[in-house]
Amino acid sequence: MTNPIADPLVEVLDSDTQSDLVLLEATPDGIATVTINRADKRNAFNAEVIAALHETFVTLSDADGVRLVFLTGAGGAFSAGADLEWMKAAVEWTESENREDAMALAVMLKALHDLPQLTVALVDGPAFGGGAGLAAACDMAVATERSTFAFSEVKLGLTPATISPYVIRAIGARNAKRLFATGQLFTAAEALGFGLVSQVVADAAGFETIRAELTAAIKACAPGAVADAKSLVNDIEGAEIDRGVMDETAKRIAARRVSDEGREGVLAFLEKRKPGWAE
């Protein structure tokens, strides 16, 4: 079996998704980093940033050579949420225009959530509103000790509606009610307790250790199996364990066993060698 990590990375880096607002970098072994690049605005969202993120995630969804995606912000901030000028303009829009604008954010978050690769938010500094929503839409998030979080929309007479599906899944309904209703600032340690982040490191230098550990771990795993494992969680979460679920899970493992990756993985294990994707 040939190694699937090859030319697709060149296509990713040469794509039209490259912009000043969102940077996309990838290594030859398939590790991609997406950086929100508005340091002067603390990486706040506006329509252009959302569009650039969406295009980047769509590109990554089709990049077979990419196996792990990190999401971060430039200049010591993850994302301070909505851009003030963008919010000011929205006050003058109609409800229909605001709905269309909000749907663009919803579509971008769904594209991130649905990526087949493992996605990891590296949060340093503020992650407010939609910024915290980005972290929740990733498969896992790592924060520095100095990072802070808030869902402060209610203080503006708004609600964190568009990000709510991902945040509620991450932290649960009871925590979400408290944090959504009070708009309180909370620390990285508290975010860890709520389940919004998976791990806390001392500072941004600690991200390099996380990168190395996850890179080593993901390179040992079959890319297709990783994507299927993510889909499995999304589809089975909350489902009643009935005959339908039993049939579906049996069907999925059977398909994996007869897949090229499944056969290669088992044979490699029996023959005491590395599978093709780990070479």
Helices and strands as residue ranges (DSSP letters): H 8-13, E 22-26, E 31-36, G 39-41, H 47-61, E 68-73, H 84-90, H 95-113, E 118-123, E 126-128, H 130-137, E 140-144, E 148-150, G 153-156, H 164-171, H 173-182, E 186-187, H 188-194, E 199-201, H 206-219, H 223-236, H 243-258, H 260-270, G 276-278
